Structures are given as structure tokens and as C-alpha cells.
Amino acid sequence: MPDDLLIARNPEPDSKLPYLVRIPLGAEGIVVKARETWPRASKVFCHRSTEWPADAEIIERWPVRACTRRGPAIDLILERARENRSQFVVTMARGREMVFWQSPRTTKQARPNVTLPRARAHGQVLEILVDSAEKYPWRFSAQQATTRRQRLTAGDYAVELDGEVIAAVERKTLEDLASSLLNGKLRYAAAELATLPRGAIVVEDRYSKVFDLPHVAGATVAGALAELQARHPQIPVVFTESRPLAQEWSYRWLGACRAELLQHRASEDTDEFVPAGPVPPKPASEASAAEIRAWAEETGVQVNAKGRIPATVRAAFQARHDS
């Protein structure tokens, strides 16, 4: 068997873990079923498999620089420039073995100790459109929502009203936020969001992490972000600590946008049935000082050229206009 990291499709059609990963450790290697091909956004749950199939459909193959075992952990270093370090951790839970595949990015990500609510967003089960260009899309498994893949002209996740996209969210990891800010791509993405009735940018991390980026000055990223928000004040940029909380915020926000715009359209439909009555006169309390002084000069009422209008003069103005 080769000493490469092999990733293949799981031949079991009903398995919820669609990939097989062969770790080159030992004579035959260690084979696990996995949910993803790399732990990019969160830890990947794995389950040990019996053997590597002879006719495996290999989809990725990477040379390995080092693969060593230290107690319950297997450290893996690949021969590639990015995403080259990861770790498999073998543990026991409820009497059975569990394997988690993690990377430096997923191990340092925030883990807020919160339970996500199950309530619907504004009383509706949302259908969320997912941009077909999203490689590792949100599934909204903790929310009452369905998803549909299609090409979006703005954002990564959106909702429709009467067949028209009315709100969209642009999703960013912290690293993607920094790079897209500095190369200008996020400026164009924000301009596209601004063409919709509602748009937002959601970051799967904390704002404080902007100043911990390894290859760029935090002040540079923070300055570029401030310029973007000043240019597009109608587009909020929300830092949500983690990927699950980013999904939760986006689900609630998309639901609120759809409900608000639905109510707005309903009110527009009733405007034509409301007769336009005469414009009521402006009360004296709302009349400007200049209007009252002009009236006083015409009628001979004494009033100071500056300062506060006396209540008696305002009352006289009101009485004259009500009569």
C-alpha cells in the first residue's frame, strides 16, 4: 500500500459518512469513514472502517511528510503548501470508539457554550437558496429550514419573495475575510449585495481574532473593514464567533427580512383602497417661530424678534388659524 493519504468515495450508498480516508500508519494503514475530505470549518466526525476496498474510487491523493502516533492522537503532515497539518484523535464515548479529525484552524475556533433554539424564524420554515459555487455549504441542520442549490448573483445564502431574491448573506471565514478585503474582492461583493433590498456579511469568528492573523497586520485588515462599512452602511458586518452561530444568525436574519418585506408589500397593496383626505392644518405647537413672527407682524401682535415665542402668542396664532 502507498504511503500517501488517500481519500475515496464510500461505496456504501446509505452511509451518512460519504468518504473513506486511509491514514498511512502501520503495514495496512488505518481506514476511517469521514463526513468531509478535510477539517476546514469544524472537526470532522469519523468512524473506523474494516478495510480499504480494492476498487476504491480515489478522489484525492496527497504525499505524506510525517505520520506519527502519540497516545490517542495521530499527527499528520502533508506535502502541500496549505492545509497540510491535521490530527486524528481517538476517544471513547458512551462505551464506543469515536474518531475526530481536526486541524489547527478548527481546534482554536471559539466554542461558545450555548444551545441553539429550535423555534422557527418568524413562524416560517424557510427555504434558503445556497449559491452553487459554495464548496462546503451550511446545511442549517439545527434550524427549521430547507435548502436549494442555485446560482446567486449576490451573496452565498438568500431567500426569495414571489420568485425574487430579496435578502442575501455573504459568508466569510476570518482568513477569507482578510484576503478578500485586501485584494478588493469583498468590495465588489458588497456592491452586489447593495443592489438587493437587504444584504449582510457574516464572519464565522470573533472580531478580536482580526488582530491575531499570522501573515497580515491586524490594523490593516481592521482599517479595510472600516472603509467597507463606511462605504456601505446599509450592509451590516456581523462577527458570530463560530460556524454554527453564523448559521443561526443568518437563519434568523433572512427570516426577519422576508417577513418584514412581505408585510411591506402587503401594505402597498392596500394603499390604493385608502382615500386621500385633506391635509390637516399644522398645529400652532408645530409651527415654526418664523411663521408665527410673520403672522404677528401682519396682524400687529407684539413679539420679540429673537428668543422664545410666548405661549399667549402661540395661542392667538392657533385660535386665528382654527377659526
Phi, psi and chi 1 to 4 in degrees:
 res  aa     phi    psi   chi1   chi2   chi3   chi4
   1 MET       -  145.3  -66.8  -69.8  -71.5      -
   2 PRO   -71.2  161.2   26.1  -34.3      -      -
   3 ASP   -94.8   24.5  -67.6  -29.3      -      -
   4 ASP   -96.7  160.0  -61.6  -22.9      -      -
   5 LEU   -81.1  121.1  178.7   72.6      -      -
   6 LEU  -110.7  136.1  -58.9  179.9      -      -
   7 ILE  -127.0  124.9  -57.9  175.3      -      -
   8 ALA  -132.8  167.6      -      -      -      -
   9 ARG   -78.2  138.9  -61.6 -165.7 -174.4  -80.6
  10 ASN   -72.1  121.1 -172.6   -6.8      -      -
  11 PRO   -71.3  -10.2   24.7  -32.8      -      -
  12 GLU   -78.0  111.0  -59.0  174.8    9.5      -
  13 PRO   -67.1  -27.4   25.3  -33.9      -      -
  14 ASP   -95.8    2.2  -61.6  -30.3      -      -
  15 SER   -74.2  141.3  176.6      -      -      -
  16 LYS   -82.1   -4.4  -65.3 -177.6  178.9 -180.0
  17 LEU  -111.0   97.3  -55.4  176.6      -      -
  18 PRO   -79.1   -1.7   28.2  -33.5      -      -
  19 TYR  -126.8  152.0  -58.0  103.3      -      -
  20 LEU  -111.5  136.6  -69.8  179.4      -      -
  21 VAL  -124.9  125.8 -179.9      -      -      -
  22 ARG  -104.6  116.1 -179.5 -172.3  175.9  -84.5
  23 ILE   -91.3  123.0  -50.7  166.6      -      -
  24 PRO   -77.5   72.6   29.8  -35.2      -      -
  25 LEU  -130.2  121.1 -168.6   66.6      -      -
  26 GLY    88.7  178.4      -      -      -      -
  27 ALA   -65.2  -41.3      -      -      -      -
  28 GLU  -103.7   -6.3  -61.4  -62.0  -34.4      -
  29 GLY    79.1  169.5      -      -      -      -
  30 ILE  -112.6  127.0  -61.4  175.4      -      -
  31 VAL  -111.3  129.7 -179.2      -      -      -
  32 VAL  -131.7  151.5  -63.8      -      -      -
  33 LYS   -88.7  140.7  -55.6  173.1 -173.0  177.1
  34 ALA  -136.5  154.4      -      -      -      -
  35 ARG   -81.7  -31.2 -171.0  179.9  -61.4  -84.4
  36 GLU  -131.2  170.1  -55.7  -73.0  -11.0      -
  37 THR   -91.3   -6.6   58.5      -      -      -
  38 TRP  -169.4  142.0 -172.5  -96.9      -      -
  39 PRO   -78.2   81.0   27.4  -33.0      -      -
  40 ARG   -87.9  -47.6  -68.5  178.4  173.4   86.7
  41 ALA  -104.9  -28.0      -      -      -      -
  42 SER  -156.6  168.5   60.2      -      -      -
  43 LYS   -61.0  141.5  -66.0 -179.6 -179.3  180.0
  44 VAL  -102.6  123.8  175.1      -      -      -
  45 PHE   -76.3  134.2  172.4   74.2      -      -
  46 CYS  -127.5  160.5  -56.0      -      -      -
  47 HIS  -136.8  131.8 -177.4   72.3      -      -
  48 ARG   -64.4  135.4 -165.2 -174.9  -67.5  -94.2
  49 SER  -105.5  161.1 -176.6      -      -      -
  50 THR   -73.5  -47.3   54.4      -      -      -
  51 GLU  -156.7  164.5   60.2 -178.7   -3.0      -
  52 TRP   -85.6  122.6 -176.1  -99.3      -      -
  53 PRO   -66.9  145.4   20.8  -30.5      -      -
  54 ALA   -65.8  -32.2      -      -      -      -
  55 ASP  -106.7   37.8   56.9  -13.1      -      -
  56 ALA   -61.1  136.8      -      -      -      -
  57 GLU   -86.9   93.5 -179.1 -173.3   -8.9      -
  58 ILE   -76.5  128.3  -62.6  176.2      -      -
  59 ILE  -110.4  -21.1   57.4  175.5      -      -
  60 GLU  -144.3  144.2  -67.8 -172.5   30.5      -
  61 ARG  -145.6  121.5 -178.3  171.6 -172.8  158.8
  62 TRP  -129.3  131.3  -61.5  101.1      -      -
  63 PRO   -63.2  144.2  -19.3   31.0      -      -
  64 VAL  -108.1  128.0  173.5      -      -      -
  65 ARG   -83.3  -39.6 -175.4 -173.0  -53.0  170.3
  66 ALA  -155.1  142.5      -      -      -      -
  67 CYS  -146.4  106.2 -176.4      -      -      -
  68 THR  -131.9  152.3   56.4      -      -      -
  69 ARG  -110.6  132.4 -178.1  160.9 -166.9  166.2
  70 ARG  -129.2   96.5  -62.7 -178.4  -62.9  104.9
  71 GLY    62.9 -125.3      -      -      -      -
  72 PRO   -83.0    1.3   30.0  -34.3      -      -
  73 ALA  -112.2  143.0      -      -      -      -
  74 ILE  -116.9  113.8  -59.6  173.1      -      -
  75 ASP   -90.8  130.8  -66.3  -40.3      -      -
  76 LEU  -126.6  128.1 -178.7   69.2      -      -
  77 ILE  -125.1  123.7  -54.9  175.8      -      -
  78 LEU   -99.2  159.6  -57.3 -178.3      -      -
  79 GLU   -88.6   71.4  -70.3  -79.6   -0.7      -
  80 ARG  -152.7  159.6   61.4 -176.3 -175.2 -173.4
  81 ALA   -72.4  -40.4      -      -      -      -
  82 ARG  -120.6  156.3  -60.2 -179.1   60.2 -173.6
  83 GLU    49.0   54.3  -64.8 -177.2  -24.7      -
  84 ASN  -107.8   -7.5   57.0   -4.0      -      -
  85 ARG  -119.4  133.0  -66.5  177.6  178.6  -90.1
  86 SER  -154.4  175.8   66.0      -      -      -
  87 GLN  -149.7  134.2 -175.9 -177.8   69.2      -
  88 PHE   -99.8  128.3  -68.7   86.6      -      -
  89 VAL  -116.8  122.6  178.6      -      -      -
  90 VAL   -99.8  125.4 -177.2      -      -      -
  91 THR  -140.1  172.3 -175.8      -      -      -
  92 MET  -117.1  134.7  -63.4  -65.7  -66.0      -
  93 ALA  -143.7  126.9      -      -      -      -
  94 ARG    55.2   38.4  -62.8  177.8 -178.3  177.6
  95 GLY    79.5    8.1      -      -      -      -
  96 ARG  -133.6  155.9   63.2 -172.0 -176.9   96.7
  97 GLU   -74.8  140.5 -178.8 -174.2   78.2      -
  98 MET  -134.7  142.8  -59.2 -176.7   69.9      -
  99 VAL  -123.6  130.4 -179.0      -      -      -
 100 PHE  -121.0  136.0  -68.7   95.3      -      -
 101 TRP  -108.7  120.4 -169.2   10.5      -      -
 102 GLN  -133.3  160.1   60.6 -170.7   20.9      -
 103 SER  -127.0  168.9   65.8      -      -      -
 104 PRO   -55.8  -34.1  -27.7   35.2      -      -
 105 ARG   -66.6  -43.2  178.2 -174.1  -60.9  179.8
 106 THR   -77.0  -29.0   59.9      -      -      -
 107 THR   -73.8  -28.7   54.2      -      -      -
 108 LYS   -94.0   -2.6   69.4 -179.3 -179.7 -178.1
 109 GLN   -68.6  147.5 -170.2 -179.4   32.8      -
 110 ALA   -63.1  144.4      -      -      -      -
 111 ARG  -128.3   76.9  -67.4  -69.2 -174.2  -90.9
 112 PRO   -61.5  137.2  -18.3   30.8      -      -
 113 ASN   -86.9   74.1 -173.8   22.6      -      -
 114 VAL  -132.1  154.9  -65.0      -      -      -
 115 THR  -107.7  123.5  -59.2      -      -      -
 116 LEU   -73.0  138.5  -62.9 -179.5      -      -
 117 PRO   -71.3  155.9   27.5  -34.7      -      -
 118 ARG  -103.2   -1.7  -60.4  -68.4  -62.3 -179.1
 119 ALA   -65.4  150.2      -      -      -      -
 120 ARG   -70.0  154.7  -63.7  177.7  177.9  179.8
 121 ALA   -79.0  107.3      -      -      -      -
 122 HIS    54.0   40.2  -75.2   71.7      -      -
 123 GLY    70.6   19.0      -      -      -      -
 124 GLN  -131.4  146.6   53.1 -169.3  -38.0      -
 125 VAL   -88.8  108.9  177.4      -      -      -
 126 LEU   -76.5  143.0  -75.4 -177.8      -      -
 127 GLU  -100.5  114.8 -179.0 -175.0   50.7      -
 128 ILE  -103.8  126.7  -60.6  177.2      -      -
 129 LEU   -82.6  132.1  -51.9  179.9      -      -
 130 VAL  -114.7  127.0 -178.4      -      -      -
 131 ASP   -60.5  132.4 -173.4   22.5      -      -
 132 SER   -65.5  -14.3   53.9      -      -      -
 133 ALA   -83.5   -8.2      -      -      -      -
 134 GLU   -68.8  120.5  -81.5  -79.5  -88.5      -
 135 LYS   -79.3  -40.3  -67.5 -176.5   64.2  175.9
 136 TYR  -127.8   74.9  -54.7   99.6      -      -
 137 PRO   -73.3  157.4   28.9  -35.9      -      -
 138 TRP   -65.1  145.8  -67.3  -20.5      -      -
 139 ARG  -105.0  -16.4  -57.9  179.7 -174.9  -83.1
 140 PHE    54.2   40.4  -65.3   97.5      -      -
 141 SER   -71.3  -22.3   55.7      -      -      -
 142 ALA   -92.0   -0.8      -      -      -      -
 143 GLN  -117.3  160.0  -70.0   78.6   27.6      -
 144 GLN   -86.7   81.2  -64.0 -165.0   47.1      -
 145 ALA  -150.5  152.9      -      -      -      -
 146 THR  -114.0  157.9   60.9      -      -      -
 147 THR  -124.3  152.2   58.4      -      -      -
 148 ARG  -141.6  126.8  174.0  160.6   56.8   90.8
 149 ARG   -83.2  132.0  -61.7  -64.9  -66.9  -94.6
 150 GLN  -163.6  166.3   72.5  173.7   55.0      -
 151 ARG   -76.5  126.1 -176.8   60.4 -179.4  167.9
 152 LEU  -107.6  139.3  -62.4  177.3      -      -
 153 THR   -80.5  -18.9   57.8      -      -      -
 154 ALA  -147.5  135.8      -      -      -      -
 155 GLY    77.1  176.8      -      -      -      -
 156 ASP  -108.5  -25.3  -59.6  -47.6      -      -
 157 TYR  -137.9  137.5  -56.9   87.8      -      -
 158 ALA  -150.6  165.8      -      -      -      -
 159 VAL  -128.1  153.9  -71.2      -      -      -
 160 GLU  -112.0  158.5  -74.3 -177.9  -28.8      -
 161 LEU  -140.6  117.4 -174.9   58.3      -      -
 162 ASP    56.2   41.9  -62.7  -28.4      -      -
 163 GLY    77.8    6.3      -      -      -      -
 164 GLU  -117.9  131.7  175.3 -170.8   -3.6      -
 165 VAL   -68.6  122.4  173.0      -      -      -
 166 ILE  -116.5  -12.7   47.9   92.5      -      -
 167 ALA  -154.6  140.3      -      -      -      -
 168 ALA  -145.6  150.8      -      -      -      -
 169 VAL  -118.8  131.1  168.8      -      -      -
 170 GLU   -96.8  118.4  178.1   79.8   13.8      -
 171 ARG   -92.6  138.2  177.8 -171.1   69.5   89.6
 172 LYS  -140.0  134.6  -68.2  -65.8  178.0 -172.8
 173 THR   -78.7  168.0   62.8      -      -      -
 174 LEU   -63.0  -42.2 -173.9   61.7      -      -
 175 GLU   -65.5  -41.2  -67.5   77.3    7.0      -
 176 ASP   -67.0  -36.7 -171.1   20.1      -      -
 177 LEU   -60.0  -47.4  173.6   73.6      -      -
 178 ALA   -63.0  -47.7      -      -      -      -
 179 SER   -66.8  -41.0   62.4      -      -      -
 180 SER   -72.1  -26.8   59.8      -      -      -
 181 LEU   -68.9  -43.3  -83.2  170.4      -      -
 182 LEU   -79.0  -29.4  -60.7 -177.2      -      -
 183 ASN   -92.8   -0.4   63.0   24.3      -      -
 184 GLY    89.4   -5.4      -      -      -      -
 185 LYS   -64.6  -36.4  -71.3 -176.6  178.3 -180.0
 186 LEU   -69.0  -26.8 -168.0   54.6      -      -
 187 ARG   -62.2  -42.8 -176.2 -179.8  -54.6  173.4
 188 TYR   -71.1  -37.5  -66.7  103.4      -      -
 189 ALA   -63.3  -39.6      -      -      -      -
 190 ALA   -66.7  -37.8      -      -      -      -
 191 ALA   -63.0  -36.7      -      -      -      -
 192 GLU   -68.2  -40.7  -68.2  171.6  -14.9      -
 193 LEU   -62.0  -34.6  -73.6  173.1      -      -
 194 ALA   -66.9  -16.2      -      -      -      -
 195 THR   -78.2  -14.3   63.4      -      -      -
 196 LEU   -91.5  160.0  -59.2  175.1      -      -
 197 PRO   -58.0  -35.1  -26.9   35.4      -      -
 198 ARG  -140.2  141.3  -59.6  -70.6 -174.6  -88.4
 199 GLY  -152.0  150.5      -      -      -      -
 200 ALA  -151.4  156.7      -      -      -      -
 201 ILE  -119.1  127.3  -61.2  171.3      -      -
 202 VAL  -119.5  131.2  178.1      -      -      -
 203 VAL  -112.3  130.4 -173.7      -      -      -
 204 GLU   -83.5   48.9  -61.8  175.1  -17.7      -
 205 ASP  -166.6 -177.1 -142.6  -43.1      -      -
 206 ARG   -94.0  151.5  -67.0  173.0  -71.9  179.9
 207 TYR   -63.0  -33.4  179.2   72.2      -      -
 208 SER   -60.9  -26.2   60.9      -      -      -
 209 LYS   -70.4  -15.0  -68.2  -62.8 -176.5  179.7
 210 VAL   -57.6  -32.7  166.5      -      -      -
 211 PHE   -91.0    5.6  -56.0   96.4      -      -
 212 ASP  -112.3    8.4  -70.5  -22.5      -      -
 213 LEU   -64.4  135.4  -69.6  165.9      -      -
 214 PRO   -75.6  -29.3   25.9  -32.9      -      -
 215 HIS  -115.7   10.5  -56.6  -60.1      -      -
 216 VAL  -150.9  146.9   63.3      -      -      -
 217 ALA   -69.1  132.0      -      -      -      -
 218 GLY   -60.4  -36.0      -      -      -      -
 219 ALA   -64.1  -33.8      -      -      -      -
 220 THR   -65.3  -45.7  -57.5      -      -      -
 221 VAL   -66.7  -44.3  177.5      -      -      -
 222 ALA   -62.4  -38.6      -      -      -      -
 223 GLY   -65.5  -43.3      -      -      -      -
 224 ALA   -63.9  -37.1      -      -      -      -
 225 LEU   -66.5  -41.1  179.4   60.9      -      -
 226 ALA   -63.7  -39.6      -      -      -      -
 227 GLU   -63.4  -40.7  -69.7  176.8    6.0      -
 228 LEU   -62.8  -43.7  179.9   77.8      -      -
 229 GLN   -70.0  -32.2  -68.2 -179.9  -68.4      -
 230 ALA   -68.9  -34.0      -      -      -      -
 231 ARG   -74.8  -35.0  179.9  170.7  -63.0  157.9
 232 HIS  -126.4   72.0  -61.2  -74.6      -      -
 233 PRO   -65.3  -18.4   24.4  -34.0      -      -
 234 GLN   -80.5   -6.4   76.8  -82.5   26.2      -
 235 ILE  -109.2  106.4  -59.9  175.3      -      -
 236 PRO   -70.6  145.3   25.9  -33.3      -      -
 237 VAL  -113.5  114.8  180.0      -      -      -
 238 VAL  -115.6  126.3 -178.0      -      -      -
 239 PHE   -97.3  125.3  -71.4   78.8      -      -
 240 THR  -118.2   10.1   57.6      -      -      -
 241 GLU    77.4  -43.4  -68.0 -169.0   79.6      -
 242 SER  -151.4  167.6   68.0      -      -      -
 243 ARG   -63.4  -46.7 -178.7 -179.4  173.5   94.2
 244 PRO   -60.6  -39.4  -25.3   35.5      -      -
 245 LEU   -70.9  -30.2  -71.5 -179.4      -      -
 246 ALA   -63.7  -42.6      -      -      -      -
 247 GLN   -63.1  -43.2  -66.2 -178.9   68.0      -
 248 GLU   -63.3  -46.5  172.2   64.7   17.9      -
 249 TRP   -62.1  -44.6 -173.7   91.6      -      -
 250 SER   -63.8  -40.4  -61.2      -      -      -
 251 TYR   -60.6  -47.1  169.2   68.0      -      -
 252 ARG   -66.4  -41.5  -59.2  -70.2  165.7 -171.8
 253 TRP   -68.5  -43.8 -176.7   81.6      -      -
 254 LEU   -62.5  -40.0  -71.2  171.1      -      -
 255 GLY   -64.4  -40.9      -      -      -      -
 256 ALA   -65.9  -40.5      -      -      -      -
 257 CYS   -61.8  -45.3  -71.7      -      -      -
 258 ARG   -65.2  -42.2 -168.5  178.0 -171.9  -79.9
 259 ALA   -65.4  -40.7      -      -      -      -
 260 GLU   -67.2  -44.0 -168.9  -91.8  -21.6      -
 261 LEU   -71.9  -31.1  -68.6  172.5      -      -
 262 LEU   -64.5  -42.5 -176.7   62.4      -      -
 263 GLN   -66.1  -38.5 -176.9  179.3   19.4      -
 264 HIS   -64.3  -42.8  178.2   70.0      -      -
 265 ARG   -66.4  -36.5  -71.0 -167.6  179.5 -176.8
 266 ALA   -63.8  -37.9      -      -      -      -
 267 SER   -70.0  -33.6   64.2      -      -      -
 268 GLU   -63.4  -36.6  -75.2 -177.4  -21.4      -
 269 ASP   -65.8  -26.0  -66.8  -20.6      -      -
 270 THR   -92.6   -8.5   61.0      -      -      -
 271 ASP   -61.1  -36.6  -74.5  -14.3      -      -
 272 GLU   -70.8  -16.4   58.3 -178.6  -59.3      -
 273 PHE   -93.5   -3.3  -60.8  104.4      -      -
 274 VAL   -98.6  111.3 -179.9      -      -      -
 275 PRO   -65.9  142.4   24.7  -33.4      -      -
 276 ALA   -84.5  114.6      -      -      -      -
 277 GLY   -89.4  177.9      -      -      -      -
 278 PRO   -65.9  148.4   24.2  -34.2      -      -
 279 VAL   -74.8  121.4  177.9      -      -      -
 280 PRO   -66.8  150.5   25.1  -33.5      -      -
 281 PRO   -66.4  151.2   25.3  -35.1      -      -
 282 LYS   -74.9  125.9 -178.4 -174.5  -66.3 -174.4
 283 PRO   -60.6  155.8  -19.1   30.7      -      -
 284 ALA   -61.9  -33.5      -      -      -      -
 285 SER   -65.0  -22.5   58.7      -      -      -
 286 GLU   -98.5   -9.7  -65.4 -178.4    8.1      -
 287 ALA   -68.6  147.6      -      -      -      -
 288 SER   -77.1  159.8   67.4      -      -      -
 289 ALA   -62.5  -36.4      -      -      -      -
 290 ALA   -64.2  -38.5      -      -      -      -
 291 GLU   -65.2  -42.1  -69.4  175.2  -24.6      -
 292 ILE   -68.6  -40.0  -62.4  177.5      -      -
 293 ARG   -65.8  -37.4  -75.9 -167.7  172.8   93.7
 294 ALA   -64.5  -41.1      -      -      -      -
 295 TRP   -64.7  -41.6  166.8   81.1      -      -
 296 ALA   -64.1  -38.7      -      -      -      -
 297 GLU   -65.8  -37.9 -175.8  177.9   -6.3      -
 298 GLU   -69.6  -34.0  -67.4  175.0   -1.5      -
 299 THR   -98.9   -2.6   55.9      -      -      -
 300 GLY    82.7   13.7      -      -      -      -
 301 VAL   -79.1  131.7  176.4      -      -      -
 302 GLN   -78.1  129.0  -64.8  -64.7  -37.7      -
 303 VAL  -152.7  142.7   63.6      -      -      -
 304 ASN   -64.4  146.3  -65.6  -28.4      -      -
 305 ALA   -69.8  -23.6      -      -      -      -
 306 LYS  -133.6  167.0  -64.4 -177.6  178.9  179.1
 307 GLY    91.1 -165.7      -      -      -      -
 308 ARG   -79.8  141.3 -167.5  172.1 -177.7 -179.8
 309 ILE   -76.8  125.0  -57.9  -66.5      -      -
 310 PRO   -60.6  150.6  -21.9   32.7      -      -
 311 ALA   -63.1  -32.7      -      -      -      -
 312 THR   -66.8  -37.0   54.6      -      -      -
 313 VAL   -69.0  -41.7  176.2      -      -      -
 314 ARG   -60.9  -40.7  -77.5 -169.8  175.4  -86.5
 315 ALA   -64.3  -39.7      -      -      -      -
 316 ALA   -66.0  -40.0      -      -      -      -
 317 PHE   -61.2  -43.6  176.6   87.4      -      -
 318 GLN   -64.8  -45.0  179.5   69.1   57.5      -
 319 ALA   -62.5  -40.3      -      -      -      -
 320 ARG   -66.0  -38.9  179.6   65.0   61.0   87.3
 321 HIS   -80.4  -20.4  -78.0   72.9      -      -
 322 ASP   -83.4  -18.4  -73.1  -14.5      -      -
 323 SER   -83.0      -   59.8      -      -      -
